[in-house]
């Protein structure tokens, strides 16, 4: 059984690589990034486990809302980094 993750910066670079690795391993992942087309394409690669949310992390006023949306998509729980 997979776990639930939220990856910020999922549209390119290390964020995309981490997201793909998590999805390939059967985890559910909310992909968060500024570039809508890129994260939607990434999430659609694994439609049962990938979800996309557009958000610019510098917009801190909306961060709590985006986090809550992520939790809702994942059923309420995530794995947190240490």
C-alpha positions as CSV (number, residue, x, y, z in Angstrom):
1,X,0.0,0.0,0.0
2,X,1.4,3.4,-1.0
3,X,1.7,6.5,1.1
4,X,0.6,10.1,0.5
5,X,3.0,12.9,-0.4
6,X,2.8,16.6,-1.4
7,X,5.7,17.7,-3.6
8,X,6.2,21.4,-4.1
9,X,8.1,22.4,-7.3
10,X,7.0,19.3,-9.0
11,X,7.0,20.6,-12.6
12,X,10.7,20.3,-13.2
13,X,14.2,19.4,-11.9
14,X,14.6,17.5,-8.7
15,X,10.9,18.1,-7.7
16,X,9.7,16.3,-10.9
17,X,12.2,13.5,-10.4
18,X,11.0,12.9,-6.8
19,X,7.4,13.1,-7.9
20,X,7.9,10.5,-10.7
21,X,9.8,8.2,-8.4
22,X,7.0,8.4,-5.8
23,X,4.3,7.8,-8.4
24,X,6.1,4.9,-9.9
25,X,6.3,3.3,-6.5
26,X,2.5,3.4,-6.1
27,X,2.2,6.4,-3.8
28,X,-0.4,9.1,-4.1
29,X,1.1,12.5,-4.8
30,X,-0.2,16.1,-5.0
31,X,2.0,17.9,-7.5
32,X,2.3,21.6,-6.7
33,X,3.9,24.1,-9.0
34,X,3.3,27.4,-10.8
35,X,3.2,26.0,-14.3
36,X,-0.2,24.5,-14.8
37,X,0.4,22.6,-18.0
38,X,3.5,20.8,-16.7
39,X,2.0,19.6,-13.4
40,X,-1.3,18.6,-15.0
41,X,0.6,16.5,-17.6
42,X,2.7,14.9,-14.8
43,X,-0.3,14.1,-12.7
44,X,-2.2,12.6,-15.7
45,X,0.7,10.2,-16.2
46,X,-0.6,8.4,-13.2
47,X,-4.3,9.3,-13.1
48,X,-5.2,7.1,-10.1
49,X,-2.4,8.5,-7.9
50,X,-1.4,11.9,-9.2
51,X,-3.1,15.2,-8.4
52,X,-2.1,18.7,-9.5
53,X,-2.5,22.1,-7.8
54,X,-1.3,25.3,-9.2
55,X,0.4,27.5,-6.6
56,X,3.3,29.9,-6.2
57,X,4.8,29.3,-2.8
58,X,5.8,33.0,-2.6
59,X,2.0,33.7,-2.3
60,X,1.9,32.8,1.4
61,X,-1.6,34.1,1.9
62,X,-2.9,31.1,-0.1
63,X,-0.5,28.4,1.2
64,X,-2.8,27.2,4.0
65,X,-5.7,26.8,1.5
66,X,-3.5,24.9,-0.9
67,X,-2.3,22.6,1.9
68,X,-5.9,21.9,2.9
69,X,-6.8,21.1,-0.7
70,X,-3.9,18.8,-0.8
71,X,-5.0,17.0,2.3
72,X,-8.5,16.7,1.0
73,X,-7.2,15.1,-2.3
74,X,-5.2,12.6,-0.3
75,X,-7.8,11.7,2.2
76,X,-6.4,13.6,5.1
77,X,-2.9,12.3,5.7
78,X,0.6,12.8,4.4
79,X,4.2,11.7,5.0
80,X,6.2,14.6,6.3
81,X,9.9,15.3,5.9
82,X,12.3,15.6,8.8
